[in-house]
């Protein structure tokens, strides 16, 4: 039972860190265009060979 004294606060702390990181990334605009990369690879402009 004594280990729960350590594990419960540690899990709450790590969950809080994850939540803060998620909201920080939302404010930075990380998730603004989730469909952009998926559609870009399917378009006709996609080129297998990079330009030099």
C-alpha positions in Angstrom: 0.0 0.0 0.0 2.9 2.3 0.6 3.9 2.4 -3.0 0.5 4.0 -3.9 1.7 7.1 -2.0 4.4 7.4 -4.7 2.6 6.1 -7.8 -0.6 8.2 -7.6 1.1 11.6 -7.3 3.6 10.6 -10.0 0.9 9.6 -12.4 -1.1 12.8 -11.8 2.1 14.8 -12.3 2.9 13.1 -15.6 -0.7 13.4 -16.8 -0.6 17.1 -16.0 2.7 17.5 -17.9 1.1 15.8 -20.9 -2.0 18.0 -20.7 0.1 21.2 -20.5 2.2 20.0 -23.5 -0.9 19.3 -25.5 -2.4 22.8 -24.8 1.0 24.4 -25.6 1.1 22.7 -28.9 -2.5 23.7 -29.7 -1.5 27.4 -29.1 1.5 27.1 -31.3 -0.7 25.8 -34.2 0.8 22.3 -34.4 -2.6 20.8 -35.3 -4.0 23.4 -37.6 -3.8 21.4 -40.9 -4.2 17.7 -40.1 -5.4 16.8 -43.6 -2.6 18.8 -45.5 0.1 16.1 -45.6 -2.4 13.3 -46.3 -3.8 15.2 -49.3 -0.4 16.5 -50.5 1.0 13.0 -51.1 -2.1 12.0 -53.2 -2.1 15.1 -55.5 -0.7 15.0 -59.0 2.0 17.5 -58.0 3.7 14.9 -55.9 7.2 14.0 -57.3 9.2 10.9 -56.5 12.5 12.6 -57.3 13.4 15.7 -55.3 14.5 18.7 -57.3 18.2 19.7 -57.2 
